[in-house]
Amino acid sequence: MTTLLIVLLAGIAAGALNSVGGGGSFVAFPALVAVGVTAVTANAATTVALLPGGLASLWVYRRDLRPLPNTSIPVLTWTSVLGGALGAVLLLLLPSESFDAVVPWLLAFATFVLAFGRRIAKSLKTRIAARPTILAGQLLLSLYGGYFGGASGLMMVAFWSVAASVDPGRLNPLRQAQMAAIYITAGAVFLVASDVLTEWPKLLVMLTGAIIGGYGGASIGRRLSTSVLRAIVVTSAAAMTVGYFVVTS
């Protein structure tokens, strides 16, 4: 019972974080590992469990969706679908030991992007809004999102803001849509080809929590300042990264 309560609370927190700025996998993934789920299965379960919460958040933001310059939302979304599927397949094909070894460093890299990505993007002040460039970058980020997912949404926002000179403040609805596309295809791959369903009680509980957190977080997140949201996300990501390094050392 205590295990499922931990998973439920992690799901609520992860859904809420994803809805307001990203970083939910920093809570969901370590929580599943902490209750005994192997790293690869925990990663797959995180993707599947957080999808419904992401869709709930997207529903709240649906009227705020705006495309990037020179790139339509459907084209960007199909690119995300392809990248998410490729990333999921890559996770399942590579040895689990490879994923175990690289996870702490993926967490650290994603935390760095969470903390400094927008500052770097703002300092570059570059516009490279050619459609092939945006789609190539989106494919790579979606592949990473399907493989691991940590901070991939924040990386997208940083990339879009640089590539298209778009205010990051208006990109959260588009981020929600693209992360949902990645999670749909990656989640489908994991459900069919991985052992994620062997952990179905934890998966179902986290999924339920993520829906609650995703819908509630999006409703609250629209009222909070960007600085407050970023502080919450970066703090949780840094804490989880440090904790994972300590646990696996």
C-alpha positions in Angstrom: 0.0 0.0 0.0 2.8 2.4 0.8 4.5 1.6 -2.5 1.3 2.4 -4.5 0.9 5.6 -2.5 4.4 6.7 -3.4 3.7 5.9 -7.1 0.4 7.8 -6.9 1.9 10.9 -5.4 4.8 10.7 -7.9 2.3 10.5 -10.8 0.4 13.6 -9.5 3.6 15.6 -9.1 4.9 14.4 -12.5 1.6 15.3 -14.3 1.5 18.7 -12.7 5.2 19.5 -13.6 4.7 18.4 -17.2 1.7 20.6 -17.5 3.3 23.8 -16.3 6.8 23.5 -17.8 8.2 20.0 -18.1 10.4 17.8 -16.0 7.7 15.3 -14.8 9.9 12.3 -15.7 12.4 13.6 -13.1 9.8 12.6 -10.5 8.1 9.6 -12.1 11.2 7.7 -13.3 13.2 7.8 -10.0 10.1 6.9 -8.1 9.5 3.8 -10.0 13.1 2.8 -9.7 12.9 3.4 -6.0 10.0 1.0 -5.6 11.9 -1.8 -7.4 11.2 -1.4 -11.1 14.2 -1.9 -13.4 15.5 1.2 -15.2 14.5 0.3 -18.7 11.0 -0.8 -17.6 10.6 2.2 -15.4 11.5 4.5 -18.3 8.9 2.8 -20.5 6.3 2.8 -17.8 6.9 6.6 -17.2 6.2 7.3 -20.9 3.0 5.3 -20.9 1.8 6.6 -17.5 2.4 10.3 -18.3 0.6 10.3 -21.7 -3.0 10.6 -20.4 -1.9 13.4 -18.1 -0.2 15.2 -21.0 -3.4 14.8 -23.0 -5.4 16.3 -20.1 -3.1 19.3 -20.0 -3.3 19.7 -23.8 -7.1 19.8 -23.6 -6.8 22.8 -21.2 -4.3 24.5 -23.5 -6.0 23.6 -26.8 -7.2 27.1 -27.6 -3.7 28.5 -27.2 -2.0 26.4 -29.8 0.0 28.4 -32.3 2.4 27.1 -35.1 6.0 28.0 -35.6 7.0 30.2 -38.5 7.2 28.3 -41.8 6.1 25.0 -40.2 2.6 23.8 -39.7 1.5 22.0 -36.6 0.5 18.8 -38.5 4.0 18.5 -40.1 5.7 19.2 -36.8 3.5 16.6 -35.1 4.2 13.9 -37.7 7.9 14.5 -37.2 7.5 14.1 -33.5 5.5 10.8 -34.0 8.4 9.4 -36.1 11.1 10.5 -33.7 9.2 9.1 -30.7 8.8 5.7 -32.3 12.5 5.5 -33.3 13.6 6.5 -29.8 11.4 3.9 -28.2 12.8 1.2 -30.6 16.3 2.3 -29.8 15.7 1.9 -26.1 14.4 -1.7 -26.5 17.2 -2.7 -28.9 20.2 -1.4 -26.9 21.4 -3.5 -24.0 19.8 -2.5 -20.7 23.3 -2.1 -19.2 23.9 0.7 -21.6 20.8 2.5 -20.5 21.7 2.0 -16.8 25.1 3.5 -17.3 23.9 6.5 -19.3 20.8 7.5 -17.2 22.5 9.6 -14.6 24.3 11.6 -17.3 21.1 12.0 -19.3 19.5 13.3 -16.1 22.4 15.7 -15.5 22.3 16.9 -19.1 18.6 17.4 -19.1 18.8 19.3 -15.8 21.5 21.6 -17.3 19.1 22.3 -20.2 16.3 23.0 -17.8 18.4 25.5 -15.8 20.2 27.3 -18.6 18.6 26.4 -21.9 16.5 29.5 -22.3 19.3 31.8 -21.1 21.6 30.3 -23.8 18.8 30.6 -26.4 18.3 34.2 -25.5 22.0 35.0 -25.7 22.4 33.5 -29.2 19.6 35.7 -30.7 19.7 33.7 -33.9 17.0 33.1 -36.4 17.3 30.0 -38.5 13.6 29.4 -39.2 14.1 27.4 -42.4 11.6 24.5 -42.3 14.2 21.7 -43.0 16.3 22.9 -40.0 13.3 23.0 -37.7 12.1 19.6 -38.7 15.6 18.0 -38.5 16.0 19.4 -35.0 12.5 18.3 -34.0 13.3 14.7 -35.3 16.4 14.5 -33.1 14.7 15.9 -30.0 11.7 13.5 -30.5 14.1 10.6 -30.9 15.7 11.6 -27.5 12.2 12.0 -26.1 11.2 8.5 -27.1 14.4 7.1 -25.8 14.5 8.8 -22.4 12.3 11.9 -22.3 13.9 13.9 -19.5 13.6 17.6 -20.3 12.9 16.9 -24.0 10.0 19.3 -23.9 12.2 22.0 -22.5 14.9 21.3 -25.1 12.2 21.8 -27.7 11.2 25.2 -26.3 14.9 26.2 -26.2 15.4 25.0 -29.8 12.3 26.7 -31.1 13.0 30.0 -29.5 16.5 30.0 -31.1 15.5 28.6 -34.5 12.4 30.7 -35.0 13.0 33.7 -32.7 9.7 32.9 -30.9 9.0 34.1 -27.3 9.3 30.9 -25.1 6.4 32.1 -23.0 3.9 31.3 -25.8 5.3 27.8 -26.6 4.0 25.7 -23.8 0.8 24.6 -25.6 2.8 23.6 -28.7 5.2 21.7 -26.3 2.3 19.9 -24.8 1.1 18.8 -28.3 4.5 17.6 -29.4 5.2 15.7 -26.2 1.8 14.0 -26.5 2.7 12.9 -30.1 6.0 11.5 -28.9 4.5 9.7 -25.9 1.6 8.2 -28.0 4.0 6.4 -30.4 6.7 5.6 -27.9 4.0 4.4 -25.5 2.5 2.2 -28.2 5.9 0.6 -28.9 6.5 0.0 -25.2 3.0 -1.6 -24.7 3.6 -4.0 -27.5 7.3 -4.8 -27.4 8.4 -4.3 -23.7 7.6 -5.9 -20.4 5.9 -2.7 -19.1 2.6 -4.5 -18.4 4.3 -6.8 -15.9 4.2 -3.7 -13.6 0.5 -2.9 -14.4 -0.6 -2.0 -10.8 2.1 0.6 -10.5 1.5 1.7 -14.1 -2.3 2.2 -13.5 -1.8 4.0 -10.3 0.8 6.4 -11.7 -1.4 6.9 -14.8 -4.3 7.9 -12.6 -2.2 10.3 -10.6 -0.7 11.9 -13.8 -4.2 12.6 -15.1 -5.1 14.4 -11.9 -1.9 16.3 -11.8 -1.9 17.1 -15.5 -5.4 18.6 -15.6 -5.1 20.4 -12.2 -1.5 21.6 -12.9 -2.5 23.1 -16.3 -5.4 24.9 -14.8 -3.2 26.3 -12.0 -0.2 26.8 -14.3 -2.0 29.3 -16.5 -2.2 31.6 -13.5 1.4 31.3 -12.2 4.3 33.4 -13.3 7.0 31.9 -15.6 9.7 32.4 -13.0 7.8 30.5 -10.3 7.1 27.6 -12.7 10.7 27.4 -13.8 12.0 27.5 -10.2 9.7 24.5 -9.3 10.8 22.5 -12.3 14.5 23.2 -12.0 14.6 22.5 -8.3 12.8 19.2 -8.6 15.0 18.1 -11.6 18.2 19.0 -9.7 17.1 17.1 -6.6 16.2 14.0 -8.6 19.5 14.1 -10.5 21.6 14.3 -7.4 19.5 11.6 -5.8 19.9 9.3 -8.7 23.7 9.8 -8.7 23.8 9.0 -5.0 21.6 5.8 -5.4 23.6 4.4 -8.3 27.1 5.3 -7.0 
